[in-house]
């Protein structure tokens, strides 16, 4: 696979009651996630996105503290990936971003995300 077919990205994932897997590294039993609506997750993520966009917080720090994905331990870094390796909406959004650009809030079966393309 050539480098043109791959991207590198970080993300912040906030799970909710409709997420396909309710457990996360922060909530192993999924108790808090099961009690969280999609709208509440979107509102929380919108606030976090604004903190990053305004320069009040770094993406990596927000991901490390708030993301429900185990990639939080790496500041949200997912590493390099190519087409067909992620859920389609996530893949399409990531490939559409320019390096250094942050996505709007994105829905997938896993929950709601913001994505930062890093490579």
ZIZILIN-V127511 format. One record per backbone hydrogen bond with DSSP energy under -1.0 kcal/mol. NH is the residue of the N-H (numbers start at 1). CO is the residue of the C=O. E is the energy in kcal/mol with one decimal. If there is no record, write none. Layout:
nh=NH co=CO e=E
nh=NH co=CO e=E
This chain:
nh=5 co=2 e=-1.4
nh=6 co=3 e=-1.3
nh=7 co=81 e=-2.5
nh=9 co=79 e=-1.3
nh=10 co=116 e=-2.5
nh=11 co=76 e=-1.6
nh=12 co=114 e=-2.1
nh=14 co=112 e=-2.9
nh=17 co=36 e=-3.3
nh=19 co=16 e=-2.3
nh=20 co=109 e=-3.0
nh=24 co=27 e=-1.1
nh=30 co=27 e=-1.6
nh=34 co=30 e=-2.4
nh=36 co=33 e=-1.7
nh=41 co=37 e=-1.9
nh=42 co=38 e=-2.7
nh=43 co=39 e=-2.4
nh=44 co=40 e=-2.3
nh=45 co=41 e=-2.5
nh=46 co=42 e=-2.6
nh=47 co=43 e=-1.9
nh=48 co=44 e=-2.1
nh=49 co=45 e=-2.8
nh=50 co=46 e=-2.1
nh=51 co=47 e=-1.9
nh=52 co=48 e=-1.8
nh=53 co=49 e=-3.1
nh=54 co=50 e=-2.3
nh=55 co=52 e=-1.2
nh=56 co=51 e=-1.3
nh=57 co=51 e=-1.5
nh=62 co=58 e=-2.3
nh=63 co=59 e=-2.8
nh=64 co=60 e=-2.4
nh=65 co=61 e=-1.8
nh=66 co=62 e=-2.9
nh=67 co=63 e=-1.8
nh=68 co=13 e=-3.5
nh=72 co=69 e=-2.1
nh=73 co=70 e=-1.6
nh=74 co=71 e=-2.1
nh=75 co=72 e=-2.0
nh=76 co=71 e=-2.6
nh=77 co=74 e=-1.2
nh=78 co=9 e=-3.0
nh=81 co=7 e=-2.5
nh=85 co=82 e=-1.3
nh=91 co=87 e=-2.7
nh=92 co=88 e=-2.9
nh=93 co=89 e=-2.1
nh=94 co=90 e=-2.4
nh=95 co=91 e=-2.7
nh=96 co=92 e=-1.4
nh=100 co=117 e=-3.5
nh=101 co=98 e=-2.4
nh=103 co=115 e=-2.9
nh=106 co=113 e=-2.4
nh=108 co=111 e=-2.6
nh=112 co=14 e=-2.4
nh=113 co=106 e=-2.5
nh=114 co=12 e=-1.4
nh=116 co=10 e=-2.9
nh=117 co=101 e=-2.2
nh=118 co=8 e=-2.5
nh=119 co=8 e=-1.8
